[in-house]
Amino acid sequence: MSEHPTDFQGDICAAIEAAVSEAIPGCQVKAQGAGGHFEIHVVSEQFEGKRTLGKHRLVLSAIKGLMAGDRAPVHAVDRLVTLTPDQAS
C-alpha cells in the first residue's frame, strides 16, 4: 500500500468512525486502513428503502471534511459496505 502524506494528527480510523456516527446516529460503523486508503462498514436503520448510491452518499458526505485538500487524511475509500440491520443479520 502506498503512503499518502497528511498533516492529520491522531487516529484516522477513529475520526472516520466519529464523523459517520455523528452524521448517522445509532449506526454501527467500523473503519480500517492506512496510507490514505480505507474500508468502511456501516449498518444503519437509516438505510432502509435507500438504494446503494443514496447509502454511500450519506456516508461519504459525513467524511467529506477528512477527504478535502491535498494532504487530507483520507485519500480513497477502497470499499464501502452499507447495510440495513436486516441485511447485516
N, C-alpha and C positions, 0 to 999 in steps of 0.2 A: 504494500500500500504506500502511496506517495505521501510525502509530508506537505502540509498546507500551512504556510506561515500565518500566525494570528497574534494579535495583541491581547486576546481574551485571557483573563486571569480566573482560574477556578475550574471546576468540573463541568465540562461542556455537556455531557450526558445529563447531569442533574439540572442544568439550565434548560435544556430541551424539555425534560420531563416537567419542570416547574411551569414553563411557558404554556405547554399543552394543557396541563391540569388547570391552569388559571382560565384559559380560553374555553375549555370543555369541562365544566365542573362535574365531579363524580366519575370521571373516566378512570380507566386503568391504563397507564402508559409506561412503556419501557423503551429506553433508547440505549443503543450500544454503538460503538465505533470509535474511530480515532483518525488523525491525519486529515480532518475535514470531511470525511465520508462517514455517514451514519445510517443506521437502520432503526426505524421507529415502529413499534407495535402499539396500537390504541384500541381499546374496547370501550364503547360508549352507547348508551341508550339513545343519544342524540343522532346516531347514525341510522336509526330506524327510518325506513322509507326513502333514504337518500341513495343516489347512485354513487358509484365509486368516485367519480370526479368531484362530486359535492363533498364527500367524506374527506378526500385528500385536500380540497381547498380549505376546509376547516382547520386541519392540522397544519398545513403549510402557512396559512395566514397567521397562526399562533406563533410560529418560529421565524417569521419574516425579518424580525429585528436581528436575529442571530445569523441571518444569511445576507445581510446588507453590507456592502462595501468590499473593497479589495482584500482586506485582512479579516474578513468575517470568520468566526469560529466554525461555522457550518458551510462547507463548500458544496456538498451534494448530499441528498437523501437517496441512497442507493436502493433502499427497499422501504416501502411504506405499507404496513398492513393495518387496515381499518375494519373492525368487525363490530357487529352488534353483540350484546351478551348471548343471544340465542346462537349466533354463528360461532361464537367462541367456545360454547359448551359442547 
